[in-house]
């Protein structure tokens, strides 16, 4: 048996040092080194042999072949959209999120819905009976599914050799430990070693592996940063517990876009797909109130209509308050400065509160015009008609700038029943307005938008 050694690891990036350092030379963070006892790991050839896998051999690139239809469908349109069309064989996918947000439910529900595949669900946090109780509440398996409660990688690979699954799910990577490392489960060296072993298994066998990972109080994935470089895709499952809606987005995806997102609704029977996100992001109100505007945003290739809510009131205290939920606070300050400098609205002595309905965070610049109009609507206490939506970016000079894929936004607005949509004048060049069943209002500067909206 190899002699155990002590090393210091940076909890941010995984940098290894033989002595404690105040500042990590790799990532530059201070006071991030933790001491761990590490045993010399076996060679990659021995690990592969223990896992029952054949060693790889170099090939000419002309000799490498692949199947065109390589992706496996999860039979969940929202999940497939985020992955880029399905699960790629041999890929290593990491799913992170806050405790209790529904990570295990999402993967268990996905495992139950996959047809004509053999799956192995490895849980280091729950027993087989607990998994069965949750599975009965969610639904019946459509394929051949096996469950096991195990934390040792050596025994996990023995179960893999016996079952020979088409898809492997591990819940969670922080509870798995390798006998090659003497430190406890969840340590930096254990997470890195176990992730590397699953990556080696996925690449050599062609079996996709889905890992569940915990996150820290800062919202980042627990463990070394190198773990995110090892995996092929990093998915984030997030949401506000006060709403019950969950958003799945890709932070990294080697086989697809990171701009897509999937929306689910947590119910007693599991997660329900939300094919039309606008239904949860637009409030159903009977009265037309001021301070609300509808924005036609775009997430990846999907148009999403979001309600922007603003409240402007006289500042009671000496310093006016500024608060934004779901929107960049610095961009809000910039828009307020443009409204005061270019348009003459005196907002410097007033409190401004901004909220994006539904608990979603928006980064699309096309929401600028809706934010500005909702602020003005609350300031003058004049409501914006609920049949009007806006999609344009606002510049520092008050000009209304064009946005991408305006045709998709207009078509979706017409489909949802809106009567007017405000867009930039520069977006309408070459646009055939007659084919859309909606009134397209062109604006060039922010004053034009205010004049036409509140005339």
KAQUIRA-V354010 format. One line per field, one symbol per residue. ss: DSSP state (~ for helix, > for strand, _ for the rest). phi: phi as a letter, one per 30 degrees, with the letter a starting at -180 (. if undefined). psi: psi as a letter, one per 40 degrees, with the letter a starting at -180 (. if undefined). A space follows every 50 residues. Layout:
ss->???
phi->???
psi->???
This chain:
ss->___>>>>>>>_____>>_____>______>__>>>>>>>____~~~~~~~ __________~~~_______>>____~~~~~~~___>>___>>>>>>___ __~~~~~~~~~~~____>>>>>>____~~~~~~~~~~~_____>>>>>>_ _>~~~~~~~~~~~___>>>>>_~~~_>__________~~~~~~~~~~~~~ ~~~~~__>>>>>>_>_____>____~~~~~__>>>>>>>_____>>>>>> >>>_______>>>>>>>__>>>>____~~~~__________>>>>>>>>_ _>>>>>>>>>>>>>_______>>>>___~~~~~~~~~~~~~________> >>>>>>________~~~~~~~~~~~~~~~~_______>>>>_>>____>> >____~~~~~~~~~~____>>>>>~~~_____~~~___>>>>>_>~~~~~ ~~~__
phi->.dddbcbccdddcidcbdbdbdbdddcidchccbdbcbcedddddddddd dicdddbdbdddddbaddccdcddhbdddddddjkkddeidccccclddi djddddddddddcdchbccbcccccbddddddddddddlcdcbcbcbaca bcdddddddddddhddbcbbbbddccbcddcddddjdddddddddddddd ddddcicdbcccbdbdddjcddjdddddddddbccccblcddcjcbccbc daadcadccdbccbbdbdcjccdcdcdddcccdccdcccdibbccccbci ccdbcbcccbbcbdddcdcdcbbbcibdddddddddddddddciddcdcb dbbbbcdjiccccddddedddddddddddchcdcedccbbaaccddcidc cdbdhdddddddddddjdcbbcbddddcdicddddcdadcccbcbddddd dddcd
psi->hihiihihihedeehhieihidhhedeeiifehihihhihiiiddddddd efiiiiiiiiddehiihdgdihhefhddddddeeeahhheihhhhiiihe dfddddddddddehifihihhhhediidddddddddddiiheahhiiihi ehdddddddddddgidhhhhhideeiiheeheiiieiddddddddddddd ddddeehihhihiiiieeeihiiiddddddidhhihhiiheedeiihhih dhheeaieeiiihihhideahhigdgdddeehigidihiiehihhgihhb ehhhhihhhihhihhdidhiihhhheihddddddddddddddeehgedfi hhhhhhieeihheheeeddddddddddddefhihheehiigiihideeih iiiifddddddddddeeidihhiideeehehgddehfihhhhididdddd dddf.
